[in-house]
């Protein structure tokens, strides 16, 4: 039976009476609760977005239906997620809907400071037994009930020790303090961390109550464990004593080894003094060690260390060879998994806390199993051999690159743990292995032995992974029941699932029916994280191939999935499906100045300005250039132009094959622009490039080395351009001067404007669209009555007579309008909402002679009877006070829901102070993570850490990130 919910509505105002038109309201349950239908987690904070009119609405579970006396805390947040004001606490009943103001008026007095202490031991035991009875599986109920007394005592003790912050650290403010402490503490330890994981056990089944059922485990009261205080890290023996160290205290020495103080000396130690497993464990991996730290304590003491052994007992739990290094750590339901690579004894190893054993899987049944001795018996010099067991089935390859864990709906209860069995995905050097919750293993490969680099579970419990060459993009598949091969081209489907390919794969000629990610070739594997509605994909490469992508899969139509890209210098905004162009996306506030850079590109009378190379014979032929190979090589016609390094340019040319194909290059090399044809009739083409130096060579050459081979070229042009941020590389050439200014005070994104209609950006779409085509346009605009924004023309070259469709603001009302053929109105002056003096978004869906208009995410109207004329030139000419930003054109029509989301996510970029790029000067993403407790995406580069909430960067740190980021439960760990 589903958990019931109630609707809470309200409207928020400032003291001035103006609505609070942006931000969020957060509702936080103070601790987990339970009903007849299940357990309600407290760790998931619910945030409702505030609309521009101050209204807010949310559905919440009625906490008065629970058993544990819980309440919600209501907090007002700013657009960046920062806390502005605590409104108070509310209780939600079962006879809603409710008005938020009414609930706040009825706020209950604060609860007793020690809720747990208000119960006797017997009363608490009865409550635990009552919760046990609700567990769906009999084995779990039996197991937990047998240990109810221990659970009660442990929970009571935890409450009595609340001064140690067992619960306080879970609150927002305390979590922020803990994060600051953790960052400094780990940095002071000087560890070379290769991966980290924040293990919040309250996310486990039954909110992690398994922690109180482990007194019989060998690790609970481990021989040789520390018995005193944690003294810190980076200490010498003398410094430990000077810090007041006593017998039983423990520390990390300056060489990275854990020691316990004894009478007059110190000895190696593997176990800290706290007996129960931490509620929040910080697990770190170095190349040769896994360490569990107690995140409940701000001083971050070591809880248990697992260094690589210095003995070899085959089969190995962890080979002591120098090349075997840890790669990835994950944990769930009392089981910690870590991947190892470096040779034939790699694999995925497990620390199974409830079962009290160490396990491992690699490619052989003979080398997969568990260590029969308990975890507490593990020492660097005492590691018994594995015992093979059918529960530990082999994986496809022993080189493990990534590990992911989840619990599927309806997962079976493990009789040994009393918890649902996790499903585990392992990305290996030979594909993806999925360890299913029935302990069987299925493999996903490409049939050629290619490696899988990253793997994650989506919110829908599908697999998101990168398989094959690192630049092949993202696949999303359901978990197969049997081994599955995606094929050598990586596009075979499993159960009709979907995938996203990179631009490099697109240029290799693969199928055009799938969405492409706007990144080029890169040699490093991408980083991958999963949020509630998106995939976060970061490429560790420089230039246009690098950056961060937010991928929003559409489960109903892959073709309508959305992608947004963020780099150090621009955001694209949302690009829907088959995007044909994305422009006016920049943070550069300098003017764009355009002019023709090629001399004599029309060849009207001669071939002056061009130089023959490699024996080419150049001649003027009917107002065009003719090139003939004079020797046995491809002759060239060359011209060097002046360019600005890093600036974008568009090469355009008309080419025609003679006895050989015709080619025109600019910036020849890996990032060149090229226009070519093998046709004997003239063909017009354009291509975009980024200048690499102060001079760029334009090269025309026949596609043959035979003597006498010929080609023809005309209308050679290179102009400064506003770059196309999509995969198509169709920049808008600059004519005159285009001003660029921030969209708001202190904001990074800039808007584009011109002083007159003679200053504009343009591209010829060569009739790709008509008045009856299906395509879309999305843009943000700003202006005053009479401002103009853009025009489509029926033919290249512009001119009033051929002007077809114009976007402008009505001279009277200041509302957005469309005009066709410069005289006939499509929209009326009052159809759209006037938006004078503010940024507004417009979305246009063209379809079969009609256009549907949306403004600021809301439907305006559908307008018919648009003539079926070809659309050629698009001119962006925001004048008379007009500005435009984030213009996109696509062959896919976004849905009304997508248009509303695009507006909600992008409007934050137009607020004062809005940051929308990666912090620093690097596009190479070295690590990333998603913090689902705060709704943040954390992105690392060599210049620091950027925290994004949606498309908005809400904060940053300048410390370089080299290997890993872990986040959750208010904690962050970076290296």
N, C-alpha and C positions, 0 to 999 in steps of 0.2 A: 504494500500500500504506500502511495506517495506521501511525502511530508506535506502537510497543509501549509498555506501561506496566507498572509493578510496584506492588503494594500495600505500603504501609508503615503499620504499626499500633503503638500504644503506649499507655501509661497514665502520667500525670504526677502526681506527689505533691509536697506540701510537706515540709519537714524534720520537721514534726510528725506526719507520716503521713497527714494529711488530703489528699484529692485536690484538685488544682488544678481547680476546677469551672467556670472561665470563662476566656475569652481565646482566643488563636489561636497556632498554631505556623506560622512562616513558613519556607519552603524556597526558597532563592535560588541559582540557578546562577551561578557566578562570572563566566562569559562565554558567548557563544554557542558552540554546538557543531554538528557536522554528522554525519549518518549517511547510509547508502545511500538512506534514504527522505526526506531533507529537512534543512532547517536548524532547529535548536532555539534559540529566542530566549532570551536571558538576562534581558531587561527585564521579563518577566512573572513577578512573584513569586507563588508559590502559597501560599495561607494556608488552613489546615485549622482549623475551629472545635473547641474543646475542649468536650466534653460535661460535664454536671454530675458524672459519676462519674470525671472525669479522663481519659477515653479519647479518643483521636484516631486518625483514619484518613485516608489520602490516597493517590491514585494519581499516580506520578511516572515520567517517562521515565528509563530506566536509563543514567546518564551514562557508565558503563564501556563502553557500546556506541559511544560517540562517538570522534572522531579527535583531539580537542584537549586531552586531559588535564584535563577540567573536574571540578568538585566542587560539592556543595551546602553552603551554610551554613544551619544550623538555629538559629532564633531564637525565643524565647518572647515573645509580645506580650500586653499587657493588653487588656481589653475595648475600650478606646478606640483601640487600634492602636499604643499607645506601646511601645517596646522595653523589656523587663524584664531579659532575660538571653540571652546568646549561648551555646548549648549546644555548638557546635563544628561540624566539617565531616564530611560523610559521602560515601561513594561507594555507588552503587546498582547492583547487578549484574542479571543476567537470569534468576535462578532463585529469585525470591521466592515467596510474600510474605515480608517482613522485619519484624523487631521493631526499633523505633527505638533502643531501648537497646543492642541488639547492634551496630547500625551505628555508634553513637557510641563504643562500646568499641573498635571497629576503626578509629578515625579515623586517616587517613593523616597523616604529618608534613607541615608546611607546604611548599608548593611553593617552588622557587627564586624569588627576588625578581624575576628577569627571564626569564620563560618564553620570551618572544620571542627573547631573546639566546642561548638555548641552541641555536638552529638557525643553521646557516650560511645565507647568502643562497640558495644553490642548494637546500638542504633546504626552506627556506620556500617557494621557488618551486614545488617539487614538491608541497608540501601544497596550495598555492593551485590548482595545475593539477588535483590530485585532486578538489578541491571543484568546480572548473569542470566536470569530467566528469559530475558528478551533476546538473547543471542540465538540466531536462527539454527545453529548447528548444535546438536546435543553434546558432541565431544567438547566443544568450546565451553559450553555452560558447565559441564561436569568438571573440566579442568580448572576453570576459574573459581568455581564454587569451593572446590577442595582447598584452595589457598586463600579463601576470602579473609580469614583471620589475619594471615600475613599481609595481605593487601591493605586491610584496615589499619593495622599497626604502622605499616610503612607510610601510608597516606597521612595518618595522624602525625607521625613524626615529621613528615615533610611540612605539614601545616605549622607545627610548633616551631620548626626551624625557618619560618618564612623570613626571618631577619637575614637569612642567607640568600634571599631574592630568588627562591625557586619559582615563584609566580610573577614577581614584580618585573623580572627581566623580560617577560613576554609582552609587557605593555609598550606602547609606542615610544614614549619619552625615554624610558629605561633602555629600550632596545637601541635607541640612537646613541646613548651613552656607552652601552656595551660595545657597539660597533667601533666607536672611537678608540676605546681601550684595546679591542682586539687588533685593530690595525697597528697600533703602536707596539703592542706586545709581540705579535708575530714578527714585525720588522726587527725588533730588538733581539729576537732569537737567532737571526741570521740564517734561517733555513733556506735551502734551495728547493722550494716546493714545486712539484710538477703538476699536481692536481689537488683540489680540495673539495669538500662537500659539507654543507651545513645540514646535519641530520636532526630535524625537528621531530621528536618521537610522538608529539601530540597529533601528528598527521597519520600515525600508524592506526591500525584497527584498535577500537576501544580506547582511543586517545593515549596509547602507549602504556596501558596498565600492566603490560608484560614486564615492565621494569621492576615491579614489586613482587614478582613471582620467581625470582632467580636466586634465592638464598642458598639453594642446594647446588648451585653451579660452582665449578672449580675456580672460576674467575672472581666470584663474589668475595670470598675470604682467602685470597691467594697467598700462598707461602712466599715470603720474601718481599711482600708489598710494602710500600711506604706506610708509615703510621702517623707521621706528623704533618708539618706544614709544607706547602710548595714555596720554595724560595725564589723561583724565577729562572730565567735562562741566560746563557752567555757568561756564567760565573766560573771562576776558578775555585778550587777547593778552599783556598784561603778566604776568598770573597764570600763563599757560602757560610763559613764560620763567622766572619765579620758581620754578616747580616743577621746574626743571632741564631744560626742553625744549631739544632739540637739533634740528638739521636732519633732517627726515624724520619727526619725532614728529608726532602728530596729536591733535586734541581737538575737543570740541563747545563752541562759545562760548556766552556768556550769552544770545544771541538765537536759539539753536537751529540754528546753521549749523556744518558740519564744516569744519575747516581743517587744513592741513599746514604745518608750519614750514619756511621756506626761509631762505636766507642774508639775514638782516636784515628778513624780512617773513613773510607767510603767504599761502597760496592755498587756494582751494576744493579739497576732496578728497572723493571718492566711495567710495574703497576703502581698507580697512585694510591692515595690513602682513602679516597671516597669509595665506598663499597658498591652502591647501586649505580646503574648506568645513568649518565646524565640525561635530563629531559631534552637538552639541546647539546648535542655533541658536534664539535668541529673536528672533522677527520681530514688529515693532510697526508699527502704522499710525497716522499722524496724518491729519488731513483731506487734506493735500497731500503726504504723503511716506510711503514704505515703507522701513523700516530693518531690516537683518539684523544682529544683534549676536552676538558670539562667546560663547556660553554656557559653553564649556569653560574660559574664563578668568574668575576671580571678579571682576575689575575690569570685566567686560562691555564690551570694546572694540567699536567699530563695525567690522563686517566689510564691508558694502556698503550704500550708501544710494541710494535711487531717489526723488529729489524730483520733484514735478510739474514738467514742462518749462515754460519760459517762451517757447517758440516753438510755432507751429501748422503742422504738415504733415499735410494730409488724405490718406488716412484716418488718424485719430489712434490711437496706442497708448494715450495718456492725454491727454485734452483739457486744455489749460491754463486753461480757464475757471474763474472763481472759485467757481462752484457745484458743481464736480465733486469729490466727496469719496470717499475709501476707506471701505468699510463692513465688510468681512470678509476675513480672511486664513486660508488653509489651505495645507498642503504635504504632499507624498507622493512618494516615488520620484524625487526630484530636480526636482520641478515645484512652483513656488509659484504659487497662484492668489489673486487679490484682486479683490473686487467694487467697482464704482464706480457711484455714482448722482449725479443732479443735473441731468439733461437728456438730450437726444437722442444725445449722444456718450458716455453711460455704457456699462456692460457688464461683462464679466468678463475681466480681463487676466491674463497668465501670464508668469512668469519661469522659463524652461526651461533649467535649469543644464546638463544633459548635452547637450542639443541646442544650447546656447549661443545662444539667441534669445529675443526678447520677442514674445508673441502676444496676440491679443485677439479676443473674440467679442461682437458686439452683434446688433441685429435685422436686419441686412442683410448679404448676401454681399459687397457692395461695400465694407463697412466692417469686415470680419472677415478676419484674416490674421496675418502676422508681420513683424517688422522683420528684414530680411536681414542687417544688420550684427550683429556679436556683442554680447553683454551688456557686455563691457568697453568698448565704444564709446559707451555711454550717458552723456550729459552733460545738464545742465539746459538748455543752449543748443544741443544737437545731437541731435535726435531725428528720424531719417529717417521717412518715411511708411511705412505698412504695405504689404505686398505681399499681395494676396488669394490664398487658397489653399483648395482644396476640403476640406482637413483641418479647417479652421476654419469650421464651419457655424454659422449664426446661432442666437440664443436667442430666447425668446418676447417679452422686454421688456428694455429697456436700463437700467431702474432695478433694480439688484441689491441685495438686502437681506441675503442669506446665501449661503454656499458650503459644500459638504461634499465630501469625497473618500474613496474606498475602492478596494480592489482586489477584484474579484469572483473567486470560485473559477473556475479555468480561463481567466483573462483572457489574451488574446494577448500575446506578447512584442513590444514595439516594436523593430523592427530597428535604429533609430537609437540607442536607449538601452540595449538589452539587458535591459530590465526590463519586468515586466508593466505593461500600460497601465491607468492608473486610470480609474474611472468617477467623473464629477463631477456633482453636483447643484447647481443654482443657483436660489434663491428670488428671484423678480423681481416687479416691479410688475404683471405680467400672468399670473402662475402659476409653476409649477416647470418648469425645463428640465433634462433629464438628458443630459449629454454621455456617450454610451456608449463602451465600450472599443473599438468599431469606428469611432469618430469621428462616428457619426451622432448626431442630436439628436432626442429625443422630448419632447413638452410635456404637462404636466398642468394643465388649466385648469378653470374652472367655467362657461365659455361666456359669461360676462358681463364678462370683463376684470378680475376681482378680483385683488388682490395676494396673493402668498405672502410670509409674513413670516419664517418660520424653516424650515430643512430640515436633517435629519440622516440618517445611515445607521445602522440598528440592527445588532446583532451578527449577525442573520440576513440582512444585506444587503438589507433592505427600506428603504423611504423613510418617515421620520416627518416630518411637516410640518404647518404651520399655513397654511391657505388660506382666503381670504375675509375677513370682518370679523374683527378681532383676537380676539374672544371666541368663535370658532366651535369651539375645541377642537383636538384632535390627530387627524390622519388617519395611518394606516399602510398603505402599499400596496407591492406588488411593483413592480419596475421594469418599466414597460410596453415592449412592442416597437413600438407605434405611439402616436400622440397619443391622449390619454385625457381625457375630460371628466367631472368628478365631478357636474356638474349644478348649477343655481343654489341648490339646498338643501344641497349639499355631501355628500350621503349616498349617491350612486351608488357601487357597489362595483367594484373592479378585481380580478378573479380571486378573489373571495370574501374580500377582505381586511377589515380592521376599523378602527374609529375610536372616538374618545371625545369626547363633546360636553359643553359646559359647561352649567351650570344656566341661564344666560341663554337658550341655545338651547332647552333643555328647556321653559322657560316660554313659549317662542314656539309650542309645540304640535307640535314635531317628533316623529318616531317614538319610541315608548317602548321599543323593542326593543334599544337600545344603552346601554352604561354611560354615566353622566354624571359629570363631574368636579365636586367640591363647591366650585365657585366661582361667583360671580354675575356681574353685568355689569361689564365693565371696558373702559376706552377705550384702553388701551395694549397693544401686542403682547406676548405672553408670551415668556419666554426658554425655550429648549429644549436639553437635553443628553441624551446616551445613555450608559447604563452597561451592564454585561454582562447584567443581567436586568431592567432597568427603564428607563423614560423619566423624566427629571427636568424638571418643568414649573414655571416660576416666573412669577408675574403681577406686573407693575409697576403695582399699584393699591393703594389704601388700603382699610381696612375688610374686610368679609367677602369681597370680591372678590379681595383680595390673598393672598399667601402662597406656599408651596412645596408641590408635589405630587409624590409618587413614584408612578408608574403602572407596574404590573406586568402587561403583557399576557399572557394565556393563549393560546398558539398553537393550542390544541385547541378552545377555547371562549371566544369573546369575552365571553360572558355571565358567565364566572367570573373575568374579569380583576380585579385588585385595585388600589385606590388608597389612599394614605395622605397626609393633609394635615398640614402643619406651619406654624404662624404664630408671631408673637411671644409669644402667650399660651397656646397649646395644641397638642398633637399629637392626631390622631384614632386612631392605630393603623391597622391594615389593615382596609379595608372591601372586602368581596367582592361583586362583581356588583351585583345590584339591592338595595342597602342601604336599609332602611326607616327606620333611625334609628341615631345614634351619640351617646352621652351619656357623662357622667362623665369627660369629657376636658378637663382644666383644670389650670392651674398656680396658680390663685388659692386661697390657703390660708385665706381668710376664711369665716365661717359663712354658709350660705344660710338666710335667714329669710323665711318665706312667710306670707301673709295675704291675704284678699280686699281688693282695692283699689277695687272699684266699689260705690257706694252704691245700694241698691234696684235691683239688677239682676234681681230676681225679679218686680217689679210685682204683688205679692200683693194690695195694697189701693189703691195710687195710683201716680202717676208722679213723686213727689217726688224731688228730687236731679237731675232732668233739665231742661235748658233748651231752649226752642223757639228755632229760628233759621230765617231765610229763610221766614217765614210758615207754618211747620209747625204743625199742630194735633195736640197730644198728648193721648191719653186711655188709660185703663185699660180693657181689654176681656177679661173672663174670665181674669184673672190674667196678662195679657200686655200689652205696649205696642202701641198702634195709632198709626201716624203717617199723617196726611193732608196733602197739599200744599194750603195755603190760598191760594197765589198761583201764578203761572206760573213756578215754579222748583222744584227739588228741595228740599223742606223738610228740616230737620235736627233731631234730638234730640241734645244735646251734654252731656257731663260731663267735667270736667277732674280727673285723678287725679295724685297725687304719684309720681314715678319717680326712679330713680337713673341718671344718664347713663352709658351703656355697659353697663348691666345688661340681661339678657334677660327678656322677659315673654311670657306666652301669653294671647292673647285667645280666649275661647270664647263661643259664642252659639247660641241656637236661633232660626232665622229662617224666615219664611213670607211668600210673595208674597201681596199682596191684588190690587189691579188693576194693580200694577207689581211688578217684582222688588224683593227686599229686600237691603239692604247694611248691614254694620257695619264701621267702620274704626277702627283705632287707629294713632296716629303717621302720619297721612295724608301721603303724599308718596312719593318714590322707594323708600323702605324700609318701607312701611306694612304692617300686618297687615290682612287683610280676610276676612270671612266673608259669603258672599252666596248667593242662590238665586233661581231663577225659578219654583220649584215652589209649588203652592198647598197642599202638605202640609208640616208642620214639618220642618226639616232642621237637624241639629246639626253644627257645624263648629268647628275651632280653627285658629289662625294665630299664628306667632311673630314678635316684633319686638324690636329693640334700641332702648332709649330714647335719645333724642338730647338731652334737657334734663331739668330737674328737674320738669317737668310735661308731661303727655301728654293730648291730647284724644281722647275716645271719641265717635265720630260715627255716628249711625244715619240712613239716608236712603233714600227710595224711588228706584228706578232709572228715574225719569221726571220731567219738568218740567211735566207737565200738571196743571192744577188738579183736585183731587179724587183724584189717585192715592194709593193706600194700600199699606202694608206692615205686618207684625207682627214683634215680636221679644220674646224671653224669655230668662231665665237668662244675662244678660250678665255675664261674669266676666273679670277680668284679675288674674293672679297672677305673682309672681316665678317664674322658671323656670331650670332647668339647660338650656342650649341644646343643640339638636340640631345636630351638626356635619356631618350629611349634607345632601343637597340638599332634604330633605323639610320642614325647618322645624317639626318636631313636638317642641317642648320638653317636658320633664317639669316639671310644676308643683310648687311647694314647699309642703308642709304642715308647719307647725311649724318646727323648726330642724334643719338638716343640717350636721354638722361636716365640714370638709375639712382634712386634714393631709397633709404629704409622705409618699410611699410608703416613703421611706428617708431617712436623714440626709443633708441637702444635696441631695436629689433635687428636681427641679422638679415632676414630676407629683404630683398629690394623689389620695388615696383619700377616699371618701365614707362617713360613718358616722352613726348616730343613736343617741340615748340610750334610745329606746323605740319600740314599734310605732306610736305616735301621731305620730311624726316621720318623714315619708316623702316620696318623689318619685313622681309618678304621671302616667300618660297613659291615656286610653281609646282602645283600638284598634278599638272598635265592631264586634267580631266579625270583623275581617279575618282572624284565624287561629282554628283549632280544633285539637282534639287530633289530627286527621287531616290537617292542613295540612302543606305542605312549607315549612319556614322554618328559620332557624338563629339561635342566640344564642351570642355569644362575650363573655366577660368575665374580668377578673382579680379574685380574691377573697383575703381575708386574715381569719383568725379563730382561734377556739378551739373546743373541743367545746361544742356547743349554739348556736353563732353562726348567725344567720339572715341571708339576703341579699335575696331577692326572692320575690314571689308573683304568680301570674296568678289573676284572678277571672273567674267566668263572667258576671258582670253588673257594671255600673259601681256604684261606691259602696262596694265592699269588704264585709267582714263574714265571719265564720267559715263561715256556712252556704254561701256561694258561693265559698269558696276552692278553687281547682282544682289548681294546681301550685305547689309551694314548693321553693326551693333553700336548703339549710342544711348545717351540719356535724354529723355524728353525735355525740351526747352522750357516747358511749363511746370511739369510735376517733378522732374528729376528722377523719374522711374526708368528702369531699363526697357529698351524697345528694340525691335528688329524692323528694318525697312528693306524692301527689295526693289531693285531697279531704280534706286535713288529717289523714289517718289511714292511708292505704294506701301502703306503700313500693314504689317503683319500683326503687331501687338498694339493695343490701345494705350493711351497715356496713363490710365489708371489700373492696368492689369497687374503690373508688378508693384511691389512696395517701394516707395521713394527711398533712396539710399544716399542722399547728398552728404558728402563729407565723411563717409565711412566706407571701409572695405566690405564688399558684398560678393558672394559667389553666384555665378550663373552656370547652369548645366543645360545643354541643348541636346536632345535626342532626335535626329532626323530619320524619318522612315516613310518611304513611299509617297512623297509629296506633302508630308506633314512634319511639323516640328513640335515636340513637347518641351515646355520650358519649366525649369525649376529654379527658384531663387532661395538661397540660404537653406538648401535642403528641403524646401517645401514646394509642392506642386503649384504652378501658376496657371497653366492652361495648355491646350493642344490647338495648334493653328494649321489649317489645311490650305489646299490650292496653291502650293508653291510650284512654280513652273519647273519643268524638267530640263534645265540648262546645265551644261557642263561647268564645273567649277575648276578654274585653273589657278590663278594667282591669289594667294592670301596675303594681305597687307595688314600688319599690325602698326597702327598709327594713333596711339592714344594722345589726343590733343585737346585743347580748350579746357585744361585742368584735369584731363583724364589720365589714369594710370592703369596698368594691367600687370598681373603676375600669375605664375603657375598656369600657363595655357597648355592644355592637352587635347589632342585629336585622336580618335580611335575608331576602329571598325566595329567595336563591341559597344552596344548600348547598355550602360549601367542601369541596374534596377532602382526603383525609388528608395529601397532600403539602403543600397550602396551609396546613392547620392546623399542621403541624409547622414550616413556615417562619414563620407568624405568631408562634408561640411563641418561636422562636429569635430573631427580630428584636425582639420587644417585651420580652422578659425583661430586656434591658439597661436599659430605662427604669426598672426597679424596683430598681436597684442604688444604693448610696450615692453621692451626688454626680452622679448621671446628669442631664445636660442634654438637653432634648428640644425646644427652641423655637429660633426665629431669635433671634440675639443682638440686643439693643437694643430700641427702641420702634417699629420700622417693619415693616410687613407688605409693603411695596412692594419686590419683587425687581428690582434694577436690572441684575444680571448673574449668570450662573452658569456652571459648568464641571464636568466630571467628570475626575478624575485617576485613570486606570486603572492607573497604576503603584503607587498607594497605596490604591486602592479608596475614594477620598474624593469626596464631592460638595461643591463649594465654592459658597456662595451669598452674594451681595452685596446689601446694602441701604445706605441713607444713614447707617446707624449702624455699619456695619462688615462684616466677613467672617465667616461661619459655616462650619465644616468638619464635614460629617456623614459618619459611617461607618454606613451603614444609617439607622436612625431616631434614632441617638444623635449629638448634637453633641459632638465630641471636642475641639474647640478653637475659638478665635475671635480676631479682631483688631478693634480699635476704629476703625481708619482707614476713613472712608466710602468706599464703592465707587459710582462714578458711571456708568461705561460698560462696563467689560470685565474678565473674569477669564480667564487662561490658565494651564493646569497640565499637568505631565507630566514624567517623568524626574527627579523630585525638585525641579523648579523651579515657582515660582509668579510670575505677573506680574499686577498689578492696577492699575486706574486708577479 
